[in-house]
Amino acid sequence: MQLLILNSSPRKDWNTGTLLSRAMEGAVSAGAHTEIIHLYGLNFKGCSSCFSCKRLGGKSYGKCALKDDLSPILGKCAGADALILGAPIYLGTVNACMQAFIERLAYPYLAYDAAKSSLAPKKMPIAFIYTFGATDERIKEAGYDQCVRTHEMFLKRIFGSFQSVRAVDTYQFDDYSKYETSGINVAKKEKVREEIFPKDMEKAYALGIRIAEMAKGEHS
Ligand SMILES: Cc1cc2nc3c(=O)[nH]c(=O)nc-3n(C[C@H](O)[C@H](O)[C@H](O)COP(=O)(O)O)c2cc1C
């Protein structure tokens, strides 16, 4: 059972990467073969709107026709049994790198037929780990998590399932004394890092196990 983990954070080992690594440990403990791919350093763009993936009878029907660093990774995703994506939230949605990746992963599988079918080669469990710098209260107030509902709608339709874990009020700087922080409750952030983030890590671990078990179930 092959699980692919895709990290779009430019900081490979910070909040998003750390949670994804813990999810990977959970999945491995449940018997998954895993690979983590860091998307940020790769050379690729979002959808170019060429519509080759929608052209009936075309050789790229249901597939992304663009050729760049993402092409082999999209091939690996098509052959995987489960995916876990991880992204930081930038200005109210996933960072641009993850948005570009999702356009290329998901849009070719979206069929424009009345039955709203999916062109994905198979159903597979898909999960997301989101990290927000904002507090829960601020996320609700500003609607920063609308993107989670949008992903749920599209990814469920395409791949058949969707789960997510979120970490909020994450630590952004290694040393807060070096930055302007008058609008940030740094003491609370430290408390969240010490007391809540370890719980988020365990949620990520449990997510890894769950996704691996689901993929095994779909396999058998
Ligand atoms: C350009 C930029 C924009 C951001 N915008 C938001 C935002 O709109 N909402 C939010 O909750 N956090 C925002 N953040 C904070 C990050 O989402 C948060 O610190 C995240 O955990 C960083 O992930 P990383 O540690 O993996 O890099 C922003 C950070 C950056 C760099």
The ligand as a MOL file (V3000), in Angstrom:
LIG
                    3D

  0  0  0     0  0            999 V3000
M  V30 BEGIN CTAB
M  V30 COUNTS 31 33 0 0 0
M  V30 BEGIN ATOM
M  V30 1 C 2.6760 35.0750 3.3260 0
M  V30 2 C 2.0360 34.5460 4.5960 0
M  V30 3 C 0.6740 34.7230 4.7800 0
M  V30 4 C 0.0320 34.1820 5.8970 0
M  V30 5 N -1.3270 34.3320 6.0200 0
M  V30 6 C -1.9860 33.6960 7.0200 0
M  V30 7 C -3.4260 33.7370 7.0940 0
M  V30 8 O -4.1100 34.3450 6.2770 0
M  V30 9 N -4.0440 33.0640 8.1020 0
M  V30 10 C -3.3280 32.3540 9.0290 0
M  V30 11 O -3.9500 31.7470 9.9110 0
M  V30 12 N -1.9560 32.3030 8.9860 0
M  V30 13 C -1.2810 32.9350 8.0000 0
M  V30 14 N 0.1060 32.8510 7.9160 0
M  V30 15 C 0.8500 32.0610 8.9290 0
M  V30 16 C 1.1590 30.6410 8.4670 0
M  V30 17 O 0.0560 30.0260 7.8540 0
M  V30 18 C 1.5330 29.7370 9.6430 0
M  V30 19 O 2.5760 30.3250 10.3950 0
M  V30 20 C 1.9160 28.3390 9.1790 0
M  V30 21 O 1.8860 27.4410 10.2620 0
M  V30 22 C 3.3140 28.3220 8.5370 0
M  V30 23 O 3.6350 27.0060 8.1390 0
M  V30 24 P 5.1570 26.4580 8.1640 0
M  V30 25 O 5.6180 26.5740 9.5840 0
M  V30 26 O 5.0670 25.0730 7.6750 0
M  V30 27 O 5.9190 27.3650 7.2610 0
M  V30 28 C 0.7840 33.4450 6.8520 0
M  V30 29 C 2.1800 33.3010 6.6700 0
M  V30 30 C 2.8000 33.8510 5.5580 0
M  V30 31 C 4.2980 33.6690 5.3600 0
M  V30 END ATOM
M  V30 BEGIN BOND
M  V30 1 1 1 2
M  V30 2 1 2 3
M  V30 3 2 2 30
M  V30 4 2 3 4
M  V30 5 1 4 5
M  V30 6 1 4 28
M  V30 7 2 5 6
M  V30 8 1 6 7
M  V30 9 1 6 13
M  V30 10 2 7 8
M  V30 11 1 7 9
M  V30 12 1 9 10
M  V30 13 2 10 11
M  V30 14 1 10 12
M  V30 15 2 12 13
M  V30 16 1 13 14
M  V30 17 1 14 15
M  V30 18 1 14 28
M  V30 19 1 15 16
M  V30 20 1 16 17
M  V30 21 1 16 18
M  V30 22 1 18 19
M  V30 23 1 18 20
M  V30 24 1 20 21
M  V30 25 1 20 22
M  V30 26 1 22 23
M  V30 27 1 23 24
M  V30 28 2 24 25
M  V30 29 1 24 26
M  V30 30 1 24 27
M  V30 31 2 28 29
M  V30 32 1 29 30
M  V30 33 1 30 31
M  V30 END BOND
M  V30 END CTAB
M  END
